[in-house]
Amino acid sequence: AIGLAFDEIKRIDKLMNVYDRDSEISQINQAAGKLPVVVSAETLEVIERSLKYAQLTDGALDISVSPIMELWGFGSDSNQVPSDDELAAKLSLVDYKKIIVDSSNSTVKLESPGMKIDVSGIAKGYAVDRAAQVMKDSGIRNMLVNAGGDIYAMGSPPRRGSWNIGIRHPRNNADLLGVVKLENKAVATSGDYENFFQVDGERYCHIMNPRTGRPVSGIMSVTIVADNTADVDALATAIFPLGAEDGMKLIEQLKGVDGIIVTGKGEDDMKVMLSSGMKHIVELTDD
């Protein structure tokens, strides 16, 4: 069952890895402004779910932000702070409404030449869900699937009532912010500490505001708990550009979704916000 689960993760990665020139996502990008590309049911589902969250968040989650990510050097070995003119030129390529999906023919087209999409913000969670389903189909009833912090917990571990998942402190790597208790739920955390660079003391994280083309600041981490990992993966990223107040409003509006938002820039001004439901399943550290 575990072998089948890893095979499924590799299969999803082969379809959606933007760094693989033969993946379906790369084929869509290479055909931008030209022709629609026929894709698998899995790729179509992930793109459609991404567009659903783009609409739900008014573009806070936008899989077409890839040209901006490249401009800042994320995904490469060379980071830079681009000029306003460079940002303006690339921002014209960022618009989820220009991603044309034809469900009946299973095709995806990008309207403008130079557009690029990257579904890694939801595909990793989707792969976790697929791996968990494969194991469930094999008769497994108690499992923990963890893909770099995107976690699905089914059932419970031996002699315990739930899986206890530590949430990393956003500024002290060795410490936990708290522990969340999960059973048949998914959890993911996005943080400004995961991938960032600093220039003149200013921290630039990899989570972009698609409206401005600039890294988000003021939120250190977002943790989301929901029924499936694709959803928590997408929402944990989308909350950053929305901001803490609107982000928490969205969490409270969504059925079966709870979250933690940590605001501030450093430990001195750090504040922790909990959704109403999260208060029942998380234990924060004393300090």
Buried (B, 14 or more C-beta within 10 A) or exposed (E): EEEEBEEBBEBBBEBBBBEEEEBBBBBBBEBBEEEBBBBBEBBBBBBEBBBEBBEBBEBBBBBBBBBBBBBBBBBEEEBEBBEEEBBEBBBEBBBBEBBEBEEEEBBBBBBEEEBBBBBBBBBBBBBBBBBBBBBBEEEBEEBBBEBEBBBBBBBBEEEEEBBEBEBBBBBEEEEBBBBBBBBEBBBBBBBBBBEBBEEEEEBBBBBBBBBEBBBBBEBBBBBBBBBBBBBBBBBBBBBBBBBBEBBBEBBEEBEEBBBBBBBBBEEEEBEBBBBEBBEEBBEBEEE
